[in-house]
Amino acid sequence: TYTFQVTNTAGYDHDFYIGSPDDLKAGNTANLKGLASFASGTQSFQYTFDTDGPLGFGCTLPGHYQSMNGLFVIQ
């Protein structure tokens, strides 16, 4: 189990979710673990990795995912 602390200093909304790259790209966050959009400050949540992957992360707000995403390498 890991604790993620996500800081937003942009002054406009961002979110942060962990899930399949397909769900993240489509913005399907209903069943994903993460943080809903927030405009500033630091928020945290815990996540337990229980899958082999691939498992992605990113901001799912419209227009953000293309440049704000990545993959976890789970070994």
Rosetta blueprint (number, residue, H / E / L):
1 T L
2 Y E
3 T E
4 F E
5 Q E
6 V E
7 T E
8 N E
9 T L
10 A L
11 G L
12 Y L
13 D L
14 H E
15 D E
16 F E
17 Y E
18 I E
19 G E
20 S L
21 P H
22 D H
23 D H
24 L H
25 K H
26 A H
27 G L
28 N L
29 T L
30 A L
31 N L
32 L L
33 K E
34 G E
35 L E
36 A E
37 S E
38 F E
39 A L
40 S L
41 G E
42 T E
43 Q E
44 S E
45 F E
46 Q E
47 Y E
48 T L
49 F L
50 D L
51 T L
52 D L
53 G L
54 P L
55 L E
56 G E
57 F E
58 G E
59 C L
60 T L
61 L L
62 P L
63 G L
64 H L
65 Y L
66 Q L
67 S L
68 M L
69 N E
70 G E
71 L E
72 F E
73 V L
74 I L
75 Q L
